[in-house]
Amino acid sequence: MRKGFMILPLLAVWAGSALAQGSGASSSSPSIRPVGVVTKIQAGSLTLHTDAGPDLLIKLGDGVSFLRVPPGATNLNTAIKITMSDISSGDRVLVRGRVSEDQKSIIATAVIVMTKSDLASAREAERLDWQRRGIGGTVQAVKPETREITVMSPAALPAPGNSSHAVSIALKTDAVLLRYAPDSVKFSDAKPSPFEQIKVGDQLRALGTKSEDGGRFTAEKIVSGTFRNLGVTVVSVDVQNRAIAVKDLASGQPVLVRTNADSKLHHLPPSVGRALAALNSGGTSGGKAGGETGAEQLDVQQMLERAPALDLGELKPGDHLIVVSTEGAKPSEVTAIDVLADVEPILAARPKGSNQAVVGSWSLGMNGGEGGP
C-alpha cells in the first residue's frame, strides 16, 4: 500500500490551521505557528521539519506547555497534558512561539502534538473505512444541474463479459470535494475543488453510503483526478535527474517523463501482461480452475506491489513502456505514478487507432489500494 497517499496527514495540517485560528492570536501578531514533523530531539530543544520546507530549531524553555490531541482535532477540547519525554521523532506537531530574526529558530510557548502512533492508528481506521464504504470508477457523465455524477464501477459479483456497472453518485450537502494537483502523484497535494472541475473520463473515489441495489451512492467525500496511460518508446534516459525522454506511440510526439521518490517503476509479470493484452483487444482473459482473475477485474495497484522493481539504469533506447501519470500542466511533460516495462503484448493488442493503453481500473486503487485514495 502507498502509505504516503493516505488522508490523515492532510487532516492533520487542517487541524493545525484550525488550532492556530482558535488560539486567540491576532493575524498581525509576530508569533508564528509552524506545523511539521519532529526529526530530532535533544535536551531543551527539538528539530521540526516544517510543511513549508525548512527545518526549524524549537527551543523549549521553562513554562512551555505540551498538549496531545487526536488526529483530526479542530480545537483543544480533547487535549491532554504531556511532557517533553512523551514526544518522539515522527510525531506531528504545531508549535506556538516567537521566531528568531534569522527565521531559523523559535522560542516555543506551546507544543501541540499528534503522535506518530495515533496517526498510524487513525490512518488504518480510515483505510478500513474506505474499504468498507468507498467506491471507485471512471466518470461517465456529470450533471451540474443536479450535482450528480455517473461512474462505471467494478461490480461486486461480475457477470461473464460484464465486470462493471453504472452508479449514480449524489452529494451530501456538506460533501468534501478534492482533486489531484497537476504534475503531482501525492494525495497530500490534493486541493479542495469545485464540482465543475469533475469531467467525463476522470477517475474518482467516493466515500459514503450506497443503496441496497448498488445503483446509487450518497457521497460524503470525493477525490477525483485526470490520469493518462501512455504507450511510449524510450529515446534516452537521464538517470541522475530521474527522467526519461520518450516518444508517445499514439501521437508520435516527444514527452519528458519525470520520476521521483513516489513514482513506482516495475517490470510487468508475463501473466498480467497477457491478461491486460486481452483487455486491450476487447476480450477477456478467461478464467481457469483455481480462480485466475480476468484482466477486467485486475487491481493494478495490488498487482504492482508484487511486481519486480525496474531500475532506470536498465532502460535503453527503443524499449517500450506504459506510463501512468496525472494530467500535467504541460502536455509534453508528465510526472509518473507508474512506469511499466515488458508491456509489448499490451501495446500490440490495442485496437487500431486507440490512443490509450488500458491497464485496468486505476480508480480501484487510486494511490492507495482499496483502503483509500
N, C-alpha and C positions, 0 to 999 in steps of 0.2 A: 504494500500500500504506500502511496506517496504521502508521507506524513506532512510535508510542507504545504499541502493544499487544504488542510482542514480549516474549519471556520472559526474555531475558538480563538486562535491568535488574533484574528481580526476583531472579534468581540472584545478581547482584552484591550485593544487600542481604543475602541469606542468607550469602554468602561473607564479607561484612564482619562479620556476627554471629559466624560460626564462627571467624574470625581473632581477634576480640576474646576469645572464650572460650579460645582456645588461647594467649593471651598470658601467662597465668600470673597475671594481676592478680586481686586479690580483688574480689568484687562490692561490698564495702563501701569500696573504695578511692575517694579523691576524684577520681582520674583519670577522664576520660570519653573515649570513642572515637567521635566523630561520624562519620557516613557521609554523603557527598553528592557534589556536582559542583562542580568548580573553575570559578568565574566570572570571577576576576580574579587576575592575577599581578603583583606588584611586588617591588622589591628587599627581601629579608628577610621577605617575608610573602606570603600568598595569601588570597583570599576564597573561602569554601566555602558554597554554598547547600545546607543540610542536608536530608535526607529528612524531618526533623521540621518543617521550615518556615523557621526563622530563618537568616539569614546569620551566619557566624562569621568573625572575622579570625584566621587561623592565623599565629602568629609563629614564624619559623624562625631560631632562634639557632644558635650553634656546637654541633656534635655531633649535630645531627639526622640520623637515618638515613632514606634514601629507598629504597624497595623496590618493584619492579614485579612484579605477579603476573598470571597469565592469568585471564580471566573464569571464574567457577565454582570458583576455588581455595578450599579449606577449611582450608589451613594454609600455612606459608611454605616448604615443601619445594622448591617450584619458583620461589621468588622470586629475582630478580637485583637487584644493587645498581645504582642510577641516581643521577643528580644532580638538583639543582633545575632545571637547564636542560632536563631531559628532560620536565618536566611542562608540559602545555598546558591552555588553557581547554577545558572539556568533558570532561576526564578525570574518572573517578570515583575517589574516594579515601576511605580510612579513616585517621583521624588518632588517634594516641595522644598524650596530653599532659595538662596541668593547666589547668582552666578558671579564668578570672578571676572575681572576686567578682560582677561585673555580668553574668556569663554571656554576654558578647559577644565574647570572645576566648579563645584557647588558646595557651599556650606549648607547642609541639609537641616531642615527643621522637622520634617516628617517623611517617612518612607512607608509607602503603601504597597503591599506585596500580594501577588498572586503566585503561589508556589508552583514549582515545576510539577510536583506530584498531583496537585489539584488540577492543573491544566491538562495533564495526561489523562486523568480520570474523566474530566469533562469532555475531552476530545473523544475518548472511547464511547462515552454515553451518547455523544452526538452522532458518531459513526453508526451506532446501533439504531438510533432514531431515524437516520436517513435510510438505513437498510429496511427498516420496518415500514416507514411512511413515505418513502421517496419513490418517485418515478422519473424516467428519463426518456427522451426521444428526439426525433427530428421534427422541427416545426413545419407543418404542412399548410396552415392557414392562420391568419391573425385578423381579429375583428375589433377594430378600435372602438366602434360604437358601443359594443357590449363588454369590451375589455376581456375577451375570451381568446384562447389560443388552442389550436388543434395540433396535436403531435401524434406521430406514429411511434408507439411504444411497444417493446417486446411483450408478447403475450405470455401470461403465466403458464398456460398449457398450450404450446404451439401446435397447430394442426399441420399436417403434411402440406408443404408448399406455402404455408401462411404462418410466419413466425411473429407477426406484429399486428397490432390493431389500433384504430384511431381512438384517441382520448381527448375529450373537450375539457380544457382547464379554465376554471373561473377563479378570480382573485378575491381573497378576503379583503375587507375594507382596509385593513392595516397591513396588507401583504408587503413584504420587503422584496424589492427587485434589484438584483446585482448583475453586473456584466463584466466579462473579462476585458482587461485593458489591451489595446493594440500592442503587439510585439512582446507580450508577457505570458509566461506559462505558469505564473504563480496565482493561486486563488487569492492570496493575501493582497494582490494588486487589484482585485475586482472592485469596482466602484458602483455606488448607487446609480441607477439609470432609470429613465422614464420608460413607460410601456411602449412608446413609439419606436424605441430602438430595436425591439424584437422583430425579426423579419423571417420570412419563409426561407428554409434551408438552415437556420441556426440549430445548434444543439442546445438542449435545455434540460435542466434538472429542476424538479419541483418537490417541495416538502409540504405535506398536508394530509387531506383525507379523501379517499376515493369512494365512489358509490358502490353499492353491492354488485352491480353488473360490470363494474370496471370501466364503464364508458365515460364517466365524468369524474372530475377531480377538483377539489377546492384547495387552492394553494395558499400557504402561509408565507412561503419564501420561494423565490425563483432565481436561478442562476443561469444565465444564457451567454452564448458566445458564438462567433462565426469561426469555423475551423476549415482548414484546407488540407486535402490529401493530394499531394503532388507526386506523380511518377517522374523521376528525373534521371539524367545521366551525369556522372561526375566529370567535371572538366579539370579541376585542380583542388588540392587540399592544403589549407594553412593550419597545420597542427598547433602552432604556437598561439594563434589567435582564435583557435577553435571554430574555424569557418570552412565551409565547403562551397566552392563555385560550381554550379550545376547548370544544365540546360533542361528546361521544362519540356518533357516529351510531348505534351499536348499542344503547347503554343510555339515551341522552338525558341523561346526567349530565355536569356540568361537570368538566373536567380542566385542571389547570395544567401546561403543557409547559415545562420549563426547558431551556435550551440553554447550552452552554459551549464552550470552545475546542476540545474534542474532538468536538463534535456536527457532523454533516455535513448541510448544507441544500442541496437540489438541485431543479431543475426536471426532471421525468421526460420523457425524449425520447418523442415520439409512437410510434415503432416499438416501444419497450419497453413503453409503456403498453398498446398493442394486444395484445402478447404476454401480458402479465400479466392483462389482461382475459379472454383466452381461458382462462388457467389458473383464474381465479376462477369462470368459468362452467362449469368441469368439462370443458372441451375442451382442445384443443391449438392452438398457433398454426400448426401445419403446418410444412412445410419447402419451401423453394424452391431452385431451382438456385443453386449458389454456396454452399450450406451455411448458410443462415439458421437461427439457433438457435431452437428451440422454447421456449415460456415455461417448461416444466417443467425445462429444462436451464439456465436463466439463472443465472449467478453474479451476484447483485445487487451485491455489493461491487465487483467488477471493472467492472460497468456504471457505477456511480456515480463511479468515477474519471474517466470521460469525460463525465459529465453536466454541463450548465451549472449554475453556482452560483446559489443562491437567497439573497437578502438579506432579513432580517426586515422591513426598511422597505418591501419590495414588497407584503407581505401586507395584506389588508384584510378587514373583517368579511364573512362569507359564503363566503370561499374554502374549498375543500376540500383537505384534506391527508391523507397517511398518515404516522403517526408510529411509528417503531420504537424501542423502549426496553427496558431491563432491567426486571425486576419491582421496583417501588418499595416503600418502607416504608409509603406511603400510597396506596391505590388512586386517590385524587383528584389525585395529583401524580406526574409521571414526569420523568426526565432523558433527553432524546432522544439516541439514537445517530444516527438519520437522520430528517430531515423532508423529505418528498417533496411537491412541488406538481405541478399538472397531472395529477391522478390520477382525474379524473371517470370515464373509461372503466372503470377498475378497480372503483371503488365501484359503478358502475351494473351491473357484471357479476356482483356477488356473488349467490349463491343466496338466495332469500327465507329470512329467519331466521338467516342466517350472521352471526356476531359478529366474524369476523376478516377482514381484508383480506390476502389471500395475496400476498406479494411475493417469492416464490421461496424457495429453501432457505437460510435465514440461516446455518445451520451450515457451508455451503460456504466462507464467508469470515468466520467469527466474529471480527470486529475485526482481520482481518489478511490477508484473501485466502487463497489456497490454501497460502501459505507458513507459516502459523502461526495461533494463536488470535487 
